[in-house]
Amino acid sequence: MQQVADCLFVPSLSPGTVINVETRNRPYRIECISGDAVRISGHPSVCPVPLEMTLEGSTRDNDHLEPGFIGKGMHLVFGRPEEGLHVTTSEIVSIEVNGN
């Protein structure tokens, strides 16, 4: 089942749920693994193919992070914090969820 969302809390989604996030600059495909663990692709240099990463959350002002949250109009933050890798995307313009 496919649905458009304005926001969602990733840790509440079932493993295997796929989220398609369109930012101003590029599309991302996010597959939920468990909690904040995701398999993400879409960034040409960081994750051109699906890679396991941590979905850290979203931010509006680069100061305050909403953990586990993806929201339209915000900037997605993901990476591998244990390696010091943090990616902040351009503004999210659409979110589509393909649930199990």
GULUM-720968 format. One record per residue (C-alpha): residue in one letter; x, y, z. Coordinates in pm, whole numbers. Layout:
<sites>
<r->A; px->X; py->Y; pz->Z>
...
</sites>
This chain:
<sites>
<r->M; px->0; py->0; pz->0>
<r->Q; px->138; py->338; pz->-102>
<r->Q; px->57; py->661; pz->80>
<r->V; px->177; py->1020; pz->80>
<r->A; px->276; py->1163; pz->420>
<r->D; px->370; py->1503; pz->561>
<r->C; px->569; py->1343; pz->841>
<r->L; px->643; py->1007; pz->999>
<r->F; px->833; py->849; pz->1285>
<r->V; px->1065; py->585; pz->1136>
<r->P; px->1120; py->366; pz->1449>
<r->S; px->744; py->295; pz->1453>
<r->L; px->749; py->148; pz->1101>
<r->S; px->771; py->-224; pz->1027>
<r->P; px->1095; py->-371; pz->893>
<r->G; px->1080; py->-376; pz->513>
<r->T; px->875; py->-57; pz->486>
<r->V; px->1010; py->159; pz->204>
<r->I; px->1007; py->538; pz->221>
<r->N; px->1069; py->745; pz->-92>
<r->V; px->1186; py->1093; pz->6>
<r->E; px->1223; py->1365; pz->-254>
<r->T; px->1439; py->1660; pz->-154>
<r->R; px->1498; py->1978; pz->-354>
<r->N; px->1817; py->1821; pz->-495>
<r->R; px->1756; py->1446; pz->-528>
<r->P; px->1539; py->1143; pz->-445>
<r->Y; px->1626; py->898; pz->-167>
<r->R; px->1499; py->545; pz->-114>
<r->I; px->1494; py->434; pz->250>
<r->E; px->1417; py->79; pz->360>
<r->C; px->1345; py->32; pz->730>
<r->I; px->1549; py->-240; pz->898>
<r->S; px->1474; py->-190; pz->1268>
<r->G; px->1446; py->119; pz->1490>
<r->D; px->1669; py->387; pz->1339>
<r->A; px->1863; py->137; pz->1122>
<r->V; px->1783; py->184; pz->754>
<r->R; px->1917; py->91; pz->413>
<r->I; px->1939; py->415; pz->213>
<r->S; px->2038; py->512; pz->-139>
<r->G; px->2022; py->829; pz->-346>
<r->H; px->2327; py->1036; pz->-255>
<r->P; px->2574; py->1013; pz->-546>
<r->S; px->2890; py->997; pz->-335>
<r->V; px->2776; py->868; pz->7>
<r->C; px->2519; py->603; pz->-89>
<r->P; px->2474; py->560; pz->-465>
<r->V; px->2365; py->203; pz->-387>
<r->P; px->2165; py->93; pz->-80>
<r->L; px->2386; py->102; pz->230>
<r->E; px->2302; py->40; pz->593>
<r->M; px->2302; py->368; pz->783>
<r->T; px->2144; py->529; pz->1088>
<r->L; px->1848; py->757; pz->1027>
<r->E; px->1928; py->1030; pz->1277>
<r->G; px->1612; py->1233; pz->1211>
<r->S; px->1524; py->1570; pz->1060>
<r->T; px->1605; py->1931; pz->1135>
<r->R; px->1467; py->2270; pz->1033>
<r->D; px->1747; py->2493; pz->1150>
<r->N; px->2053; py->2263; pz->1171>
<r->D; px->2050; py->2319; pz->1549>
<r->H; px->1758; py->2113; pz->1673>
<r->L; px->1733; py->1750; pz->1555>
<r->E; px->1404; py->1562; pz->1578>
<r->P; px->1532; py->1203; pz->1631>
<r->G; px->1372; py->932; pz->1415>
<r->F; px->1143; py->1183; pz->1247>
<r->I; px->1109; py->1263; pz->874>
<r->G; px->910; py->1578; pz->801>
<r->K; px->817; py->1766; pz->485>
<r->G; px->991; py->2106; pz->478>
<r->M; px->1273; py->1974; pz->699>
<r->H; px->1623; py->1843; pz->619>
<r->L; px->1684; py->1468; pz->653>
<r->V; px->1991; py->1370; pz->859>
<r->F; px->2145; py->1025; pz->822>
<r->G; px->2486; py->863; pz->834>
<r->R; px->2715; py->651; pz->1043>
<r->P; px->2760; py->850; pz->1366>
<r->E; px->3008; py->596; pz->1504>
<r->E; px->3235; py->684; pz->1208>
<r->G; px->3169; py->1058; pz->1227>
<r->L; px->2965; py->1053; pz->903>
<r->H; px->2657; py->1278; pz->908>
<r->V; px->2468; py->1379; pz->593>
<r->T; px->2213; py->1660; pz->597>
<r->T; px->2001; py->1678; pz->283>
<r->S; px->1834; py->1973; pz->115>
<r->E; px->1473; py->2045; pz->213>
<r->I; px->1227; py->1754; pz->189>
<r->V; px->952; py->1826; pz->-64>
<r->S; px->764; py->1495; pz->-59>
<r->I; px->740; py->1170; pz->137>
<r->E; px->583; py->851; pz->7>
<r->V; px->551; py->534; pz->217>
<r->N; px->514; py->184; pz->78>
<r->G; px->414; py->-15; pz->384>
<r->N; px->398; py->-384; pz->457>
</sites>
